[in-house]
Every structure is written in structure tokens, then in C-alpha cells.
């Protein structure tokens, strides 16, 4: 859909009037009806479409839908009655069908929906704390009964099961909060305005997704005072800190469950009389529900009043406590496993502490129509989340560059998110090409033949020089598209220096400060500074267009005064592109100027190349190289 066929484009607020136009061969069709199925009320609206013009042998018919119903999803398609009485239906399918299929989606959201505007102003940097940097004055870290410390940061993370056949993730490298503070100048040089931390709370693993104490910073990372210092020092660099909230489960070895008796109180695993017992679900035999069947991660009942009060309710609830300590918001782990009411209460609490707090959900699919556990999630129609981790565009970008999809399908996928998500959400999308849960982006791009090898093989794998150079070229193209998308590009620590690694734990190696690829770093810094200083990159309208199967252009336009155009050519052949624009543009990476002639700018894009052209060269200060 586009503004010719539907106006306004994309999601709309409640009470809006939405214009629809469709083209058909009128000599064959007697009657055209637009049929709207309103999710929230179960109502069906049938609106006859009337003739509104013709062009190139096609008659156009139109109608107007008044969205005078509660926020929710609307599914629509077109019914055509032919002169012979035959009835056929049109949706996104190229040809008509005997029954409605592949229907269109219209997202209707509340007028009061608002999201924080600061998140889209720069880059997000995702830090897996144990693997980033160890502070200079934090003393020696000693191996003990709970953790084994790597003597050498170049060592491969442990990936083999222990003698009992379990993988407990008990190997650590010593990265901590003080280490992040010391690297804030480096982080800032990437154009970063948000740092997203992996879980910081006490837990008996290196990843900390098995929370043991929500009110205590893990001692290997530092103290609450260190966290406050990080937030204060980050603010001086124009950076905010958001935390990883793991609220669908706790660790079994925790204050709350206490299966090992580590803590002095009585945990849920120890007695029916524990104050935490209602947080969990036990059967008559004492067996308990756990997250995805992992017994070290007992699942919580999020709407149990005492748990809800502990996490979001009181003045010193977990959410309030850490936001008062300096956090600017939360990324919610496995958001699709949290009840909508829990997320609603959590966002309200965060906003009551800081009115511009941000809540971002981990959702791997299109979050506008996500179903989980038999329920359609109302993240956007009912103002529950500000944004989500954007896995659909990760899959689209990597799929295009690896040849799984063509440029046309890439554009369709990129625009589908723009169409389905409310505008307030666009600026709060966390746009990723790799995370702590996926293979490193450079490996995903060029190591498809290795992805299915054994872990032992992947543990010691390093790309040969020619494949590494190809990987860097493709990674630059992926980052180009990632940074162009509305929201904030989220750089997983180390991607900016082309860090290699397959799935967990190989994607969680220690940051090699002694092995920085400066060419790659310079590329990311230029993109980061463009993002941080260009109004178009922050708030401009987005559009994606295929040049041919192998070449795509995406653009950002801010008030018809600031423009950024990006081109990616995945083929070895030179491609021609034309931009109908009358202002000068410059190449962000080469500083070459492009002057309009014959009504626009003409570009020849080399094979295996990507390019970013922008207006307002003065908006790109050169960042100092600070490590």
C-alpha cells in the first residue's frame, strides 16, 4: 500500500478517516465492496466503492472508512462481483481468489499514545557486561566454587557440558561497570546516545538471566554506587542507560526460590509457607513450572499481587528503585511471555518515576499482530510498549545480502513494519543485525556453510583473509541499511570492529581492544555521527525502493529540507540510479559532491558497493579517534 491507494499511509489513530482506492477492469466488474473486519468489536463493515477516475485502461474506485471504533486491528480485503455473477476476492494476492486470503492489516491506536523522542536521536550500544572491559582499579578476580575466571581474554568461552551433562555458564572474564565507565569516550565516538546493558543483577551465571536478587548489582560487576556513577558519567557524554528486565522467571538459586539453600530466608522451593511460594506454580508432587522446561529457571506468576507489587508497585519496587538510581528505561526480556496487564503496570510505574522513560520489548516477529499463548498481544493498540527489538528487519537485511530474498521483497518487508506500526513506535525501534542470542552479523553474512557445523568446529573457526574482507564489505552494507531505518540502530558490542563468532557462547567473546579493525570502526563512526547529527536520519520519513533484484535505495526525508539517500548493490555489476532532487548531496564516506543536472542527481554505483548521500555536510563533525 502507498498514499495513492491508502491515505494516510500506515497505522492511524482512532476516529480517523481513512481513504482507500483500488484499480480494476470495470468492463468485467459490476460491483466492488471493501470489507473491513474489526478485531476489537467483531463487527464487519461493508463499504461500497464508487468510481473516482481512470488511467491507462484501469478504472479506480474509492471509499472512506471512519475509524470510529476502539483501538485494535482491522483486517480488510475487496469483494468484486462480475457481470456474470461470479464473486472473487482480492487481498495482497496478485490474482483474485474464491475466498478472502492474504488480507491487509490496518492498525488503529489511541490518540494519547506517546513515546519518548530521545531514543531515535542516536545509536544504541548493547553491552554484554562480563565480556566488554575490566576496570583498571577493580582488583584481581579469583576463581571460586561458583565461577571460573579466564586467565586470558583471548580464550574461547566454555561451551561443553560439565560432568553432569549440564551447561551452567559459569566461566567469566571480569568485565564490569567500572570498565564501561572507562570506555565511555570510545562509546560516545560511535554516536551512541543509549547504552543497553545485559542483566546487571546478582545471578549465578555469566549472562545473569537467572536473577538471584533484583535489588543487588552482581558483585562481579560492581556495586549500586558503581551503577549510579555509570549513569552520571554517561549523562555527561549525552548517553542514557537502559536495563535488561528479566521478569518472566527467576533463577532457582535465588533469594526467592532458594533451591540450594544459599540464602538465609525460606524460599519457595523450601516450604509451602514461604512468602514467595505464590510467585511460582507447583503441583501436588512439588514439581514446578519452569521457563521452556529449564529447571534452573522457575517461571513466575507475573500477576500474583505480591510479585506485581515487588516488581512495579511500591515506591521502592524494582522498577522504581533502579530508575531512581539512574536508569532511563528497560528492555523487557521475552516480552511475549509477559501478560499485557503486567507490561501496562510496569510502563505506568516507569513513567511515574521518569516521564520520558522508555520500555522496549523483546519480540522476534511483527509485534503489531503478535499472538502468544492463544492471545493477540496489544503492545501498540493499547499503548503497552514504546518500541521493540526489530528482528523482522534484521532477517530482511541479512536475507537480502545473502541472496535469500531479492530487493523487491526486502523493500516489502521494510515497508511492512512502517505500515503496521504506529508512528510513535517508529522512533523507538531498536534496530538490530545481531544480538547476544544470534550469530555475529559478519558470520551470518558469509559463513552459511559453517552455521550447521558442530560447536567444536565453530569454537576455533576464524575466517580466511579473503572471506573476512568479503564479510566486512557485506557488514558495511548491512549496517548502512540498519542505520537508515527509523528508530535507533543497536550495535552489539564488537560488531563495529568486525568481531567474529557464531551462536551462544561464541557470540559473547571478550572485546579485543588489542585487535581493533580501524577501517570498520571508522565506517561505524561515520554512520553514527550522521545518525546523531542529521534531522533526516532521526525523524525523517522512510521509504525503500528496488532498483532491480540486486540493488536497493532507501531514503529519509525531513520536512523536504534535509535528505539522506542510501544505496546497496549486492551484485558485481555496476548499477545506475537517479534521484529527482534539486539540492547538492555529498557522499558521507568519500566527501565527493553530487551536483543536480537535468532535474536530478545521476549515480553509477559500482558492484559490491554501498553509498550514503546526504545534505548539510556541516552536520557531520569528525569524531576524535578515542579508544
C-alpha positions as CSV (number, residue, x, y, z in Angstrom):
1,X,0.0,0.0,0.0
2,X,1.0,3.6,-0.6
3,X,-0.6,7.0,-0.3
4,X,-2.2,6.7,-3.7
5,X,-4.1,3.6,-2.6
6,X,-4.5,4.4,1.1
7,X,-4.3,7.7,2.8
8,X,-2.9,8.3,5.4
9,X,-0.2,5.6,4.9
10,X,0.4,3.2,7.8
11,X,-1.3,2.9,11.2
12,X,-3.9,5.5,12.1
13,X,-5.3,7.0,15.3
14,X,-8.8,6.2,16.5
15,X,-11.6,8.4,15.0
16,X,-9.5,8.9,11.8
17,X,-11.0,8.9,8.3
18,X,-9.0,6.6,6.0
19,X,-9.3,6.9,2.2
20,X,-8.9,3.7,0.1
21,X,-8.5,3.5,-3.7
22,X,-8.3,0.3,-5.8
23,X,-7.9,-0.2,-9.5
24,X,-9.9,-2.8,-11.6
25,X,-11.0,-3.6,-15.1
26,X,-14.5,-2.0,-14.9
27,X,-15.7,-3.7,-18.1
28,X,-15.6,-7.0,-16.2
29,X,-16.7,-5.9,-12.8
30,X,-20.2,-4.8,-11.8
31,X,-19.8,-4.0,-8.1
32,X,-16.8,-3.5,-5.8
33,X,-17.1,-3.6,-2.0
34,X,-14.4,-3.0,0.6
35,X,-14.9,-5.3,3.6
36,X,-13.4,-4.4,7.0
37,X,-13.3,-6.9,9.9
38,X,-12.8,-5.0,13.2
39,X,-11.0,-7.1,15.7
40,X,-11.9,-5.3,18.9
41,X,-15.7,-5.4,18.3
42,X,-16.1,-8.4,16.0
43,X,-18.0,-6.1,13.6
44,X,-17.9,-6.3,9.8
45,X,-18.2,-3.1,7.8
46,X,-19.0,-3.3,4.1
47,X,-18.5,-0.1,2.2
48,X,-19.4,0.1,-1.5
49,X,-16.5,1.6,-3.6
50,X,-17.5,4.3,-6.1
51,X,-15.8,5.2,-9.4
52,X,-13.3,8.0,-9.0
53,X,-11.3,8.1,-12.2
54,X,-9.5,6.1,-14.8
55,X,-5.9,5.8,-16.1
56,X,-4.2,3.5,-18.7
57,X,-7.3,1.4,-19.1
58,X,-7.8,0.9,-15.4
59,X,-10.9,2.3,-13.5
60,X,-10.3,3.4,-10.0
61,X,-12.9,3.1,-7.2
62,X,-12.6,4.6,-3.7
63,X,-14.3,4.7,-0.3
64,X,-13.7,6.2,3.1
65,X,-13.6,4.3,6.4
66,X,-14.3,6.2,9.5
67,X,-12.4,4.5,12.3
68,X,-15.0,5.3,14.9
69,X,-14.3,2.2,17.0
70,X,-11.9,1.2,19.8
71,X,-8.2,0.9,19.0
72,X,-7.3,-2.5,17.6
73,X,-6.5,-4.3,14.3
74,X,-8.7,-4.1,11.3
75,X,-8.4,-6.7,8.5
76,X,-9.7,-5.8,5.1
77,X,-10.0,-7.0,1.6
78,X,-12.0,-6.3,-1.5
79,X,-15.0,-8.2,-2.9
80,X,-15.7,-8.0,-6.6
81,X,-18.9,-9.1,-8.3
82,X,-18.5,-9.7,-12.0
83,X,-21.2,-9.2,-14.7
84,X,-21.7,-12.9,-14.9
85,X,-22.5,-13.0,-11.1
86,X,-19.2,-14.6,-10.2
87,X,-17.7,-13.3,-6.9
88,X,-14.0,-13.1,-6.3
89,X,-11.9,-11.6,-3.5
90,X,-8.7,-9.5,-3.6
91,X,-6.1,-9.1,-0.8
92,X,-2.3,-8.9,-1.1
93,X,-2.5,-11.8,-3.6
94,X,-1.6,-10.9,-7.1
95,X,-4.7,-12.7,-8.5
96,X,-8.3,-12.9,-7.2
97,X,-9.4,-16.0,-5.2
98,X,-12.7,-17.7,-4.3
99,X,-12.3,-16.8,-0.6
100,X,-10.5,-14.0,1.2
101,X,-6.8,-14.7,1.8
102,X,-3.6,-12.7,2.5
103,X,-5.7,-9.8,3.7
104,X,-4.4,-6.3,4.5
105,X,-3.9,-5.0,8.1
106,X,-4.8,-1.6,9.4
107,X,-3.6,-0.8,12.9
108,X,-5.7,1.7,14.8
109,X,-4.2,3.1,18.0
110,X,-5.2,5.6,20.7
111,X,-4.7,9.3,20.2
112,X,-3.0,9.6,23.6
113,X,-0.2,7.2,22.6
114,X,3.1,8.9,23.1
115,X,6.7,7.6,23.2
116,X,10.0,9.3,24.2
117,X,11.5,11.3,21.4
118,X,15.1,11.0,22.7
119,X,15.7,7.4,21.7
120,X,15.9,8.0,17.9
121,X,18.4,10.7,18.2
122,X,21.5,8.5,18.1
123,X,22.9,5.0,18.3
124,X,22.2,2.3,20.9
125,X,25.2,0.2,22.1
126,X,24.4,-3.2,23.6
127,X,27.0,-4.4,26.1
128,X,27.3,-7.9,27.5
129,X,28.9,-6.7,30.6
130,X,31.2,-9.6,31.5
131,X,32.8,-9.5,28.0
132,X,33.3,-5.8,27.4
133,X,36.0,-4.3,29.6
134,X,37.5,-4.8,33.0
135,X,38.1,-1.6,35.0
136,X,41.7,-0.8,35.8
137,X,41.3,-0.5,39.6
138,X,38.9,-3.3,40.4
139,X,41.4,-5.8,41.8
140,X,42.1,-9.3,40.9
141,X,39.2,-11.6,40.2
142,X,39.7,-15.1,41.7
143,X,38.1,-18.3,40.6
144,X,35.9,-20.0,43.2
145,X,33.2,-22.6,43.7
146,X,30.7,-20.5,41.7
147,X,32.8,-19.1,38.8
148,X,35.9,-20.0,36.8
149,X,37.8,-17.0,35.6
150,X,39.5,-17.0,32.2
151,X,43.2,-16.2,32.7
152,X,43.4,-14.9,29.1
153,X,40.8,-12.8,27.4
154,X,41.5,-14.4,24.1
155,X,40.3,-17.8,25.3
156,X,37.1,-19.3,23.8
157,X,34.1,-19.2,26.1
158,X,33.2,-22.5,27.6
159,X,30.7,-24.4,25.5
160,X,30.9,-28.0,26.6
161,X,28.6,-29.5,29.2
162,X,30.0,-30.4,32.6
163,X,30.4,-33.9,34.1
164,X,26.6,-34.0,34.8
165,X,25.8,-33.1,31.2
166,X,24.7,-29.5,32.0
167,X,25.9,-26.1,30.6
168,X,25.8,-23.7,33.6
169,X,27.6,-20.7,32.0
170,X,29.9,-20.3,35.0
171,X,33.0,-19.1,33.1
172,X,33.7,-15.3,33.4
173,X,36.2,-12.8,32.0
174,X,35.8,-10.0,34.5
175,X,34.1,-7.2,32.6
176,X,32.4,-4.8,34.9
177,X,30.6,-1.4,35.3
178,X,33.9,0.4,36.0
179,X,35.2,-0.9,32.7
180,X,32.3,0.6,30.9
181,X,32.8,4.0,32.6
182,X,36.4,4.0,31.4
183,X,35.3,3.3,27.8
184,X,32.6,6.0,27.6
185,X,34.7,8.3,25.4
186,X,35.1,5.4,22.9
187,X,31.4,4.6,23.1
188,X,30.5,8.2,22.6
189,X,32.7,8.4,19.5
190,X,30.3,5.9,17.8
191,X,27.4,8.4,18.0
192,X,25.9,6.5,20.9
193,X,23.2,8.1,22.9
194,X,21.8,5.0,24.6
195,X,23.7,2.1,26.2
196,X,21.6,-1.1,26.7
197,X,23.2,-3.4,29.4
198,X,22.7,-7.1,29.6
199,X,21.3,-8.0,33.1
200,X,23.2,-6.4,36.0
201,X,21.6,-8.1,39.0
202,X,23.1,-10.8,41.1
203,X,22.9,-14.2,39.4
204,X,24.9,-17.4,39.3
205,X,25.8,-17.4,35.7
206,X,27.9,-15.2,33.4
207,X,24.8,-14.0,31.4
208,X,22.7,-13.1,34.6
209,X,19.3,-14.1,33.0
210,X,18.7,-16.3,36.1
211,X,18.2,-13.5,38.6
212,X,19.0,-14.2,42.2
213,X,18.4,-10.8,43.7
214,X,16.7,-8.0,41.8
215,X,17.8,-5.4,44.3
216,X,21.5,-6.1,44.2
217,X,24.1,-5.4,41.5
218,X,26.1,-8.6,40.9
219,X,29.3,-8.3,42.9
220,X,31.5,-9.2,39.9
221,X,30.1,-6.2,38.1
222,X,30.4,-3.8,41.0
223,X,28.0,-2.1,43.4
224,X,24.9,0.1,43.3
225,X,27.3,3.1,43.7
226,X,29.1,1.9,40.6
227,X,25.9,1.8,38.7
228,X,25.0,5.3,39.8
229,X,28.4,6.5,38.8
230,X,28.0,4.9,35.3
231,X,24.7,6.7,34.8
232,X,26.1,10.0,35.9
233,X,29.2,9.7,33.8
234,X,27.2,8.5,30.8
235,X,24.9,11.5,31.1
236,X,28.0,13.8,30.8
237,X,28.5,12.2,27.4
238,X,24.9,12.6,26.4
239,X,24.2,8.9,26.9
240,X,21.4,7.2,28.8
241,X,21.4,3.7,30.3
242,X,18.7,1.2,29.9
243,X,18.5,-2.1,31.8
244,X,17.5,-5.6,30.8
245,X,14.4,-6.6,32.8
246,X,14.0,-10.4,33.2
247,X,10.6,-10.8,34.8
248,X,9.1,-13.9,33.4
249,X,11.3,-16.2,35.5
250,X,13.9,-16.1,38.2
251,X,16.9,-18.3,39.0
252,X,16.2,-21.4,41.0
253,X,19.3,-20.4,43.0
254,X,17.9,-17.1,44.3
255,X,16.5,-15.4,47.3
256,X,13.0,-16.1,46.1
257,X,13.3,-19.8,45.1
258,X,16.4,-20.8,47.1
259,X,16.6,-24.4,45.8
260,X,20.2,-24.7,47.0
261,X,19.7,-23.1,50.4
262,X,22.3,-20.4,49.6
263,X,20.3,-17.6,51.1
264,X,19.2,-17.4,54.8
265,X,15.5,-16.9,54.2
266,X,12.9,-19.5,53.3
267,X,12.5,-19.7,49.5
268,X,9.5,-21.1,47.5
269,X,11.3,-24.4,46.9
270,X,11.8,-25.0,50.6
271,X,8.3,-24.5,52.1
272,X,4.7,-24.1,51.2
273,X,4.8,-21.3,53.8
274,X,7.4,-19.2,52.0
275,X,6.3,-15.6,51.3
276,X,7.5,-16.3,47.7
277,X,5.5,-19.6,47.2
278,X,2.7,-17.9,45.3
279,X,5.1,-16.4,42.8
280,X,5.6,-19.9,41.3
281,X,3.4,-22.8,40.3
282,X,3.8,-26.1,42.0
283,X,1.8,-29.3,41.5
284,X,0.8,-31.7,44.3
285,X,4.1,-33.6,44.0
286,X,6.2,-30.4,44.4
287,X,7.1,-30.2,40.7
288,X,7.2,-26.6,39.4
289,X,6.7,-24.8,36.1
290,X,9.9,-23.6,34.5
291,X,10.8,-21.4,31.6
292,X,10.9,-23.6,28.5
293,X,11.4,-26.6,30.8
294,X,14.7,-25.4,32.1
295,X,14.6,-26.3,35.8
296,X,17.1,-23.7,36.8
297,X,14.7,-21.0,35.6
298,X,11.4,-21.4,37.6
299,X,8.6,-19.5,35.9
300,X,6.8,-16.7,37.9
301,X,3.2,-15.8,38.0
302,X,3.6,-12.2,37.0
303,X,0.1,-11.1,38.1
304,X,0.4,-12.6,41.6
305,X,-0.2,-9.4,43.7
306,X,2.8,-9.8,45.9
307,X,5.1,-10.3,42.9
308,X,3.5,-7.5,40.9
309,X,3.9,-5.2,43.9
310,X,7.6,-6.2,44.3
311,X,8.5,-5.5,40.7
312,X,6.3,-2.5,39.9
313,X,4.0,-1.5,42.7
314,X,5.7,0.2,45.6
315,X,7.9,3.3,45.9
316,X,10.9,1.1,46.1
317,X,9.8,-1.5,43.6
318,X,12.4,-3.0,41.3
319,X,11.4,-0.6,38.5
320,X,11.3,2.5,40.7
321,X,14.5,1.6,42.6
322,X,16.7,1.4,39.6
323,X,15.2,4.2,37.7
324,X,15.8,6.5,40.7
325,X,19.4,5.2,40.7
326,X,19.8,6.5,37.1
327,X,18.3,4.0,34.6
328,X,16.4,5.7,31.7
329,X,14.2,2.6,30.9
330,X,14.0,-1.1,30.4
331,X,14.3,-3.7,27.7
332,X,11.9,-6.5,28.6
333,X,13.2,-10.0,28.1
334,X,10.8,-12.3,26.3
335,X,8.1,-9.7,26.4
336,X,5.6,-12.0,24.6
337,X,5.6,-14.2,27.7
338,X,4.6,-11.3,30.0
339,X,0.9,-10.6,30.4
340,X,-0.3,-7.4,28.8
341,X,-1.5,-6.1,32.2
342,X,1.9,-6.7,33.7
343,X,3.6,-4.6,30.9
344,X,0.9,-1.9,31.3
345,X,1.5,-1.6,35.0
346,X,5.3,-1.6,34.5
347,X,5.2,1.1,31.9
348,X,3.0,3.3,34.1
349,X,5.4,2.9,37.0
350,X,8.4,3.7,34.9
351,X,6.6,6.8,33.6
352,X,5.6,7.9,37.1
353,X,9.3,8.0,38.1
354,X,10.6,9.5,34.8
355,X,8.1,10.9,32.3
356,X,10.3,10.1,29.4
357,X,11.1,6.5,30.4
358,X,11.3,4.0,27.6
359,X,10.1,0.4,27.6
360,X,11.2,-1.8,24.8
361,X,10.1,-5.4,24.3
362,X,12.0,-8.4,23.0
363,X,9.6,-9.6,20.3
364,X,11.0,-11.7,17.4
365,X,8.1,-11.2,14.9
366,X,5.9,-8.4,13.7
367,X,4.8,-7.1,17.1
368,X,1.7,-5.3,15.8
369,X,-0.1,-8.6,15.3
370,X,1.8,-10.9,17.6
371,X,0.0,-13.9,19.1
372,X,1.4,-15.7,22.1
373,X,-0.3,-18.4,24.2
374,X,-3.6,-18.0,22.3
375,X,-3.8,-14.3,22.8
376,X,-3.2,-11.4,20.4
377,X,-0.8,-9.0,22.1
378,X,-1.9,-5.4,22.3
379,X,1.5,-3.8,22.6
380,X,0.8,-0.8,20.3
381,X,-3.0,-0.6,20.0
382,X,-3.2,-0.2,23.8
383,X,0.0,1.7,24.5
384,X,1.9,-1.0,26.3
385,X,5.3,-0.8,24.8
386,X,7.2,2.2,23.3
387,X,9.1,0.0,20.9
388,X,10.5,-3.4,20.2
389,X,13.7,-5.2,19.1
390,X,13.4,-5.2,15.4
391,X,14.1,-8.8,14.4
392,X,12.0,-8.6,11.2
393,X,14.3,-6.1,9.6
394,X,17.4,-8.0,10.8
395,X,16.1,-11.0,9.0
396,X,15.2,-9.0,5.9
397,X,18.6,-7.2,5.7
398,X,20.7,-10.3,6.2
399,X,18.4,-12.3,3.9
400,X,18.8,-9.8,1.1
401,X,22.6,-9.6,1.4
402,X,22.9,-13.4,1.4
403,X,20.7,-13.9,-1.6
404,X,17.7,-15.5,0.2
405,X,15.4,-12.7,-1.0
406,X,15.6,-10.0,-3.7
407,X,15.5,-6.3,-3.5
408,X,11.7,-6.1,-4.0
409,X,11.0,-8.4,-1.1
410,X,13.5,-6.5,1.1
411,X,11.6,-3.3,0.4
412,X,8.2,-5.0,1.1
413,X,9.5,-6.3,4.4
414,X,11.0,-2.9,5.4
415,X,7.8,-1.0,4.5
416,X,5.5,-3.6,6.2
417,X,6.9,-2.6,9.6
418,X,6.5,1.1,8.8
419,X,2.9,0.4,7.7
420,X,1.8,-1.8,10.6
421,X,3.5,0.0,13.5
422,X,2.1,3.3,14.8
423,X,4.2,6.4,14.1
424,X,5.1,6.9,17.8
425,X,6.6,3.4,17.7
426,X,8.8,4.1,14.7
427,X,11.2,6.3,16.7
428,X,11.5,3.7,19.4
429,X,12.5,0.7,17.3
430,X,15.7,-1.0,18.4
431,X,17.1,-2.0,15.0
432,X,19.5,-4.9,15.2
433,X,21.5,-7.1,12.8
434,X,23.0,-9.2,15.6
435,X,22.4,-9.8,19.3
436,X,23.6,-12.0,22.2
437,X,21.1,-14.6,21.0
438,X,22.2,-14.8,17.4
439,X,25.4,-15.4,15.4
440,X,27.6,-12.4,14.9
441,X,26.4,-10.4,11.9
442,X,29.6,-10.9,9.9
443,X,29.4,-14.7,10.4
444,X,25.7,-14.8,9.5
445,X,26.6,-13.0,6.3
446,X,29.4,-15.1,4.9
447,X,29.6,-18.3,6.9
448,X,26.4,-20.0,5.9
449,X,28.3,-23.2,5.1
450,X,29.7,-23.3,8.7
451,X,26.5,-22.5,10.6
452,X,25.5,-26.1,10.8
453,X,28.9,-27.5,11.8
454,X,29.5,-28.8,15.3
455,X,30.2,-26.5,18.2
456,X,33.7,-27.9,18.5
457,X,34.4,-26.9,14.9
458,X,32.9,-23.4,15.3
459,X,34.7,-22.8,18.6
460,X,38.1,-22.4,16.9
461,X,36.9,-21.2,13.5
462,X,38.4,-18.0,12.1
463,X,37.6,-16.7,8.6
464,X,40.4,-16.9,6.0
465,X,41.5,-13.4,4.9
466,X,39.6,-13.2,1.7
467,X,36.3,-14.3,3.4
468,X,36.9,-11.8,6.2
469,X,37.3,-9.0,3.6
470,X,34.1,-10.1,1.9
471,X,32.4,-10.2,5.3
472,X,33.5,-6.7,6.1
473,X,32.1,-5.5,2.8
474,X,28.7,-7.1,3.5
475,X,28.7,-6.0,7.1
476,X,29.1,-2.4,6.0
477,X,26.1,-2.8,3.6
478,X,24.1,-4.3,6.4
479,X,25.0,-1.5,8.8
480,X,24.1,1.0,6.1
481,X,20.5,-0.3,5.9
482,X,20.3,-0.8,9.7
483,X,21.3,2.9,10.4
484,X,18.8,4.2,7.8
485,X,15.8,2.6,9.4
486,X,13.5,4.7,11.7
487,X,14.4,4.2,15.4
488,X,17.8,3.6,16.8
489,X,20.4,1.3,15.3
490,X,21.6,-1.1,18.1
491,X,25.2,-2.1,17.7
492,X,26.1,-5.3,19.5
493,X,29.4,-4.6,21.2
494,X,32.3,-5.6,18.9
495,X,30.3,-5.5,15.7
496,X,31.9,-2.1,14.9
497,X,35.3,-3.8,14.8
498,X,34.0,-6.8,12.8
499,X,34.2,-9.3,15.8
500,X,33.6,-12.9,14.7
501,X,31.6,-15.5,16.4
502,X,28.7,-18.0,15.9
503,X,25.8,-18.6,18.2
504,X,26.0,-18.5,22.1
505,X,28.5,-18.6,23.6
506,X,30.8,-17.8,20.6
507,X,29.0,-14.5,20.0
508,X,29.9,-13.5,23.6
509,X,33.6,-13.4,23.4
510,X,35.6,-10.7,25.2
511,X,36.0,-7.4,23.3
512,X,39.5,-7.4,21.8
513,X,40.8,-4.0,22.5
514,X,44.2,-5.2,21.1
515,X,42.6,-6.2,17.8
516,X,40.6,-3.3,16.5
517,X,39.8,-3.2,12.8
518,X,40.2,0.6,12.3
519,X,38.7,0.6,8.9
520,X,35.5,-0.9,10.2
521,X,35.5,1.3,13.2
522,X,35.8,4.4,11.1
523,X,32.9,3.3,9.0
524,X,30.6,2.8,12.0
525,X,31.8,6.2,13.4
526,X,30.8,8.0,10.3
527,X,27.4,6.3,10.3
528,X,27.0,7.1,14.0
529,X,27.8,10.8,13.6
530,X,25.4,11.0,10.6
531,X,22.7,9.5,12.8
532,X,23.4,11.8,15.7
533,X,23.5,15.0,13.7
534,X,21.1,14.6,10.8
535,X,17.4,15.5,11.3
536,X,16.5,13.2,8.4
537,X,18.2,10.2,10.0
538,X,16.4,10.9,13.3
539,X,12.9,11.9,12.4
540,X,12.6,11.8,8.6
541,X,10.1,9.8,6.6
542,X,11.4,6.5,5.4
543,X,10.9,4.9,2.0
544,X,12.5,1.9,0.3
545,X,12.7,1.2,-3.4
546,X,14.1,-1.5,-5.5
547,X,16.4,-0.5,-8.5
548,X,16.5,-4.1,-9.7
549,X,16.7,-7.5,-8.0
550,X,20.1,-6.8,-6.6
551,X,20.1,-3.1,-5.8
552,X,18.0,-1.1,-3.4
553,X,17.8,2.5,-2.4
554,X,16.3,3.7,0.9
555,X,15.7,7.3,1.8
556,X,15.0,9.6,4.8
557,X,13.3,13.0,4.2
558,X,12.8,15.5,7.0
559,X,10.4,18.3,6.1
560,X,11.7,18.4,2.5
561,X,14.8,20.2,3.7
562,X,17.1,17.5,4.9
563,X,17.7,14.3,2.9
564,X,19.7,11.1,3.2
565,X,19.8,8.5,0.4
566,X,21.4,5.1,0.8
567,X,22.2,2.6,-1.9
568,X,23.2,-1.0,-1.6
569,X,24.3,-3.1,-4.6
570,X,24.8,-6.8,-3.7
571,X,25.9,-7.8,-7.2
572,X,29.2,-7.4,-9.0
573,X,27.6,-5.4,-11.8
574,X,27.6,-1.6,-11.9
575,X,24.1,-0.1,-11.3
576,X,22.6,3.2,-12.4
577,X,20.4,5.2,-10.1
578,X,18.6,8.6,-10.4
579,X,17.4,10.9,-7.6
580,X,14.9,13.5,-8.6
581,X,16.2,16.2,-6.3
582,X,17.5,19.7,-6.9
583,X,19.9,20.2,-4.0
584,X,23.5,19.1,-3.7
585,X,24.4,15.9,-2.0
586,X,27.7,14.6,-0.7
587,X,29.0,11.1,-0.2
588,X,29.3,10.5,3.6
589,X,32.3,8.1,3.1
590,X,34.3,9.9,0.4
591,X,33.2,13.6,0.7
592,X,32.5,13.6,-3.1
593,X,29.9,16.2,-4.0
594,X,27.0,15.4,-6.4
595,X,25.5,18.3,-8.3
596,X,22.0,18.1,-9.7
597,X,21.7,18.2,-13.5
598,X,18.8,17.5,-15.8
599,X,16.3,17.6,-12.9
600,X,18.2,15.4,-10.5
601,X,21.3,13.5,-9.5
602,X,22.6,10.7,-11.6
603,X,24.7,7.9,-9.9
604,X,26.7,5.0,-11.1
605,X,27.1,2.6,-8.2
606,X,30.0,0.0,-8.5
607,X,29.4,-3.6,-7.9
608,X,29.5,-4.9,-4.3
609,X,29.2,-1.3,-3.1
610,X,27.1,0.8,-0.8
611,X,26.8,4.5,-0.6
612,X,25.2,7.1,1.6
613,X,24.4,10.6,0.2
614,X,23.3,13.4,2.4
615,X,22.6,17.1,2.5
616,X,24.1,19.5,5.1
617,X,27.7,18.5,5.1
618,X,28.2,20.7,8.1
619,X,26.1,18.4,10.2
620,X,28.9,15.8,10.3
621,X,31.7,16.6,12.7
622,X,34.7,14.3,12.5
623,X,34.8,12.3,15.8
624,X,38.1,12.0,17.5
625,X,39.6,8.6,17.5
626,X,39.5,7.7,21.1
627,X,40.0,4.2,22.5
